[in-house]
Amino acid sequence: MDVNNNKDPLFDPVTGHYLEVTMNNAPRDRLPHKPENWLDNRLCQNNPIHSLFTYNHFPYSIASSSFQASIRQSRPIEAIQWALEMARADSDFNPNVKRGMGVTNVWTRLAVIAAEDVGLANPMMVVVLSQVLDKKYNNFDEEEMAILNATILMARSYKSRFLDWSCHVNITPDKPFDPANLNASLYLYHNKIIEHLKTGNHLQVIAYFKTLLHYAAYDKESKNKDPFPSAVFNALCQGVSFQNKKIKYYKNKGQLIWICLATVLRDIPSYQNVIKICEACYDLDHADRFRWKGESSLFTTCAIMAVCLRDQVEPRGLDLKLAPIEECFPGKQDLTQEQIQELRTRHQNGEIWYPVSEICKDKHTREGKTLGRGLQHFMELKMFLRHEDKDLKALNDFYLRYAILTNYSALPTFDKSGMTAQQYADWIPELRQRFERMVLIEK
């Protein structure tokens, strides 16, 4: 399909940038038509998660995108609607019936959002999600209420995306990894990562971590049977642990980073908040749904940054960092549990409060791909955060700039902007000013 023939209503070809709009004033779709007998037929969907349709027949990918955008823009009521759409996509309300993929995926998205969009601005959310992610609930009602309460906290959280951007930089570590001298390289990387963790050089720790992941992927592709010898692993693990438990042995070279983190944490016992954050990240990184998958690097990076920035992170504490209630709820009052239950009932009866915002049709959705939306749409509209932590803005912009320059410099232009990657990276201060103006739209 030629995406150039599909005019994007949010893109201004004169400026080469997207319009300054938020979910508060961007166009919205009409509500979808729900096929006859859909509420029964939805339980028979036998497709991958993002090919499902939701409770009220939205494409699941659109609901998921809308869910995350609502949280980013501190819209808890709208986020509740999309959480219900996702959770109820293929789940029966009968407590005796096994929950569907939708419920599992909502928890997965919440855990990812806790690191990707909230991160060290409110690290307690990572701790909370590590505790509830795989909890066994008595029935669907209990679990859905837990999802909605977590969603409200996430939407009200102060936020920062610098962890995500730091996962997307391509940096060369100051020492190369030599697969031909495997054991020596593992010991060398162990020592260098610890050195950089102690000095707070997060850029180099990220570089070493990404190099380990690169070779771990190569090990898998080449079917390397012993990429991380157990004798080396056990020697490096001597005397370190997480939550007084021995670090799990996996042959994936990425596990070396956790040995290094545990070693440094052992030597800074007074940093109890940092330790708790790292323990939560360790549990999330090793959860079955994340282990060795792309999202898991967010949790590892969160731990890396918590240690490297420990003198800033520790005194901030682990109290929930939440935006004022009056700035998040239309009625300027928090929801009671009874009101949340009322929203669940109204939704079950087919009520929808918010049609799909045009902003949410991003590069991960069929609709966004048809419009030719890519990274520029994400950067200028979709990643916009309301209640962004002001103390972490500079770090976010540093890693955003680094990600652009180390990934896209070879391209003639950056997406639809007409700029080179260097020019777009130099434009980031203007992007920051755009976001400040977009905050005023949401008020």
N, C-alpha and C positions, 0 to 999 in steps of 0.2 A: 504493500500500500504506500502511495506517495504522500507522506505526511505534510509536504509543503502545500498540498491542495486543501488541507484542513486548517482553516483559520482559527488561531487560538484567541479566544475572547479576552484573555488576560495579558497577552503579549503586545507590546508597542513596537512595531518595526521601525519607527522613526528614531526612538532612543536606543533601541537594541536591548531593552530591559522589560521586565514584567511590571505591571501596574502595582502601585502601592495600595494593596487591599488586604484585608484580613477576613477571617470567617464571619466577622460582624457585618461586613458590607459587600462581600463578594457575591456574585450571582449564585443561585441555588437551583437545582433541578426540580422537576415535578416528581411527585411520589411515584414509585414503580407500580405497575399493574401486578396484582397478586393472582396467579392462576387458580382456577377452581380446585378445591381439595388440597391446596398447597400445604397447609399446616400438617396434614397427615403425610403427604408425599415427601416432605423435606426429610423425614426420618429414613427414607429409603435412598438418600443420596449416596452414591458409591464413587466419589471422585476425590482427588487430592484436595487438601484443605482450601487452597486458594481458588479452586474451581467450584466450590460450593456456592449455593445461594443461602442467604440468611433467613431469619424468621419471617420478615416481611418482604422477602424476595429481592434484596439488594445483592449484587455480586459481593462475595466475601472479601475480595481484595479491596473493594471500595469501602466496605464497612471497616476493615482493619486500618486503612489509610485515614479514614475519618476519625476513628478512635484515637490514633496517635496524634493527629493534628489538634483534636479537641483538648487533649492533655497538654500539648505544647502551648496552646493559647489560653490555658487556664479556664476551660469551659466545662466544669464538672457535670452539669445536667446533660449537656450534649454527649459527653464521654460516656455517661451512664447508658444513654440510648444505644450507642454503638456497641458497648460491652454486652448489653442484652441481645442485640442482633447477632453478635458473634457467638455468644455462649449458647443461644437457643437455635443456632443454625441446624443442628442435627441431634439435639438432646431432647429426651422425653422428660416431661415433668414428673412422671411416675418415679418415686424414690427407689423403686426396686429395679429400674432399668439402668444399665451401664451408661455413664455419661458419654457424650459424643466428642468428636475431634474439636468442635468449637470451644468447649470449656477448656480443654487442655491448651489450645492455642491462645486463648485470652491470657491465661497465666504466663505463657511463654512471652507474649508481647509485653506484659506488665514488667517482667523481669528484665527484658531487653531495654525498655524505656527507663527503668530505674537507673541503668548505667549510661545509656545513650543520650538521654535528654535531661536527666536530673543529675546523676553523677555526684560529684563531691560538693555540689551546692546544697544537697540534702542527703548525705550518705546513709542516713537512717533508713531510707527507702530500700536500699540494697540489702541492709540487714533484715528488714521486715520481709522482703520477698524471699530471702534465703530460708526463712522460717516457715513460710506458708506455701511455697511453691508446690511441694509434693505432699502436703498434709492430707490425711485421710479424713474426709468429711462424712457425716452421717447420712446426708441426703443431698439432692440437687438444690433444694431451697437454701440450706445452710451454706453450701459452697457458692451459690450465686450471690448471696448477701455478702460473703467475704470478698468476692470479686469486686462488687460495687463499692464497698468501703475502701478497698485498696485503690480503686480507680479515683475516688474523690480525693484521697490523700495525694495521689500522684498529680492530679490536675491542680491542686492547690500548692504543690511544692514550688519552692524556688528552684531554678533550673540552670544547667550549663551543658553545652554540647562539646566541650573541648576534649573529652575522652574519646568521643567518636572520631573527631578529626585527627587526633593523634594516632588512631588506628590506621589512617589512610595516608600517612607520610611514607615516603620511600627514602631511607637513609642508609648509608653504608657505615657499619660499625668500625671502630678504630683498629680492630683486629679481625682478619678474615677467618672463616671456619674452613678447616682442611679435612674433608671426609677421608682422605687417604691416611690421616693420622687421627683417627676417631677419638681414642681415649685422651690423647694430649689436647685435642681441641675442646673436648667436653670440660676438662679441668681448667683450661685457659678461659673459656667462656664463663665458667662458674666463678672464677676469681675476678674477672673483669666486670661482670654484672654486679657482684657484691660491692666492688669498688665504686661503681657509678651509683648504685643505690645509696650507699653511705654518703656520698658527696652531693646527692640530689640531682645528678645529671640525667634527668628523665629522657632527654632526647637520645642519648646513647643507649640507655636501657631499652628503649623502644626499638632502636636499631638492632641490638643484639637479639631481642625477642623475635622480631620479624625474620631475622636470619635463621633462627632456630625453626620457626614455622615453615620457612621456605624449604629447608632440608628435610623437615618432617614430611612435607608433601611429596618431596622427591623420593623419600624412603618408601612411602606408600605406593607411589607409581612404579617404582623399580622392584617392589616386593622384597625390600631389605628385611631379612629375618631377625637381625639383631642390631637395630639402629641405636639403642641405648643399653649397653651391656649392664646386666644386673649388678655385677661386681662394682662397676663404677658408680652406679646409682646408690647402692648401699653405702659405699665409702663416703660419698658426698652428703648423704642423709644423716650421717652419724651425729647424734646429739641434737637434731632439730625435729620439730613436729608442728602440726596444726591442731589446736584444741587437745593437746596431750595425746594425739594419735599420730602414728607414723605416717609420713607422706606416702600416698598410694603409688605403687610402682606401675608405670606404664612405659612401654618402649618408645613412645613418642618423645622426641627431643624437646618439645615444648614444656615438658614436665620439669626440665632443669630450672626454669624461671621460678617455680614454686619452692624448690630447694633453696635458691638464693634468697627469696623473700623471707622464708622461714628462718634462715641463718641471720639475716639482719634484724628481724623482729625479736629474735632471742636475745640480742644484745641491746635492745631498747625497751625493756619491760615497763618503763614508766609511761610509754605511749599507748595507753590502754584503748583509747578510741580508735587509733590507727590499727591496732591489733584486731579489734572487733570487726572493722571494715574488711580487713584482709581475710579474716576467717570466713566472713559471709561470702566474699568473692571466691574463695577457694571452694566452698560448698556449691555455689552456683556453677562455677567453671567445670566441676566434676559431676554435676547432675546428668543423668542419662540423656536428657533431651538436648544438652548443650555440648557434652564432652567432644572435643576435637572438631567441633563445627565452627563456622565463621563467627557466630555471635559470641562464642566463648571468649574471644580475644578482648571483648569489652570488659569482662570481669577481671581478666588478668591485668589489663591496662589500668583499671580502677585501683587495683591493689598496688601496682607499680607507682602510680601517681600519689596515692595515699602515703606511701613510704618516702618517696622523693620529696614530697611537699609536707612532710610530717610536722614541721614547726608551724605551718599555717593551719593544717587540718586538725591537729590535736586540740588546740584551744577553742576551736569552733564548737566542739562537743558533738554529741549525738542526739540532741533534742531535735524534734521535727521542725524543719525550717519551712513554714507555711505562709503563703500570702494572706493578707487580711480577707476575712469572710466577705465583707461588703464589696470587694473587688472581683469576686469569683461567682457569686450567685445573683441572679436577677432580682430576687427579693431581698438581697443584702442580709440574708440569714442562712445559717447552716441548715442542712437537712436533718431531721430526726430520723430514727430508724423506722418509725411509722410512715413518714413521708417517702422514704426509699421503698418501703413495701408497697405503698400506693402507686409509685411509678412502675414498679414491676407488674402490678395488676393491670394498670392501664396499657402497658406495652403488650401484655399477654392478650388483651382484648383487641389488639391491632392498632393502637394509637401510636403515631409518630409525631415527634415535636420538631424535628429538624430534617428537612430534605438534604440531599448531598450538596456540599459546597463545591463550587468549581475548583477551588484551591486543592481539594483532595484527590483530584484526578492526576496523580503523579506518574512518574516513569515506571512504577511497579504495577500499574493498572492498565487494562486494555484500553480504557478511554484516554488515559494520559499518553500512552504510546501512539495512539491514533493522531493525537494533536502534536506529536513530535516533542513532547516534553522530556527534558533530560536533567542534568545536574544543575543547570542555571535556574530552572523552575524551582528545584528543591532549595537552592541557596537563597533565592530572592523572595520566595513565598512559603514553601512548605516547612522549612526549618525554623521559621520565625518563632521565637520564644517570648511569651509574655511572662513577666516576673523572672527575667534572667538575672542571675547573681552578678551584681556589679563588680565584685572583687575578682571574678573569673573571666570577665569579658576580654581582657588583654591576652590571656592565655588561649582563649578560644580563637581569637583573631590571628594569633601567632601560628597556631597549628592549622587553621584554615588556609592561611597564606602558604604555608609549607606544603600542604596537601595539593594545592593547585599547581604550585611550581614544580613539584617532584613527580606529578602524574600526567600533566597536560601540556607541558612546554613544547613537546614535539608536534602538537596539532597546530595547523595554520591559524585557527580561531577557536576561542572558547565557546562552545555551544552556539547559541544564536546571537551572541553579543556583538560579533564583529571585532572583538578585542583579541589580542594575543593573551596567552596565559599570564604573561608578565603584566600586561596592562590590566587584566581583570584582578590580579592579585594586588596591584597598586590601587585598585578601585574599592578595596575592602573598607577603608574609612568612610566612603560614601554609602556603602551597604550598611554600615553601622548607623549612620545618620538616618537612613531609610527606616531601619528598625525602630529608632527612637520616635519617628513620626507615626509608624504603625501602632506603637503602644498607645498613642493618643486616640487612634481610631477605636480601640477596644474599650476605652474608658467611657 
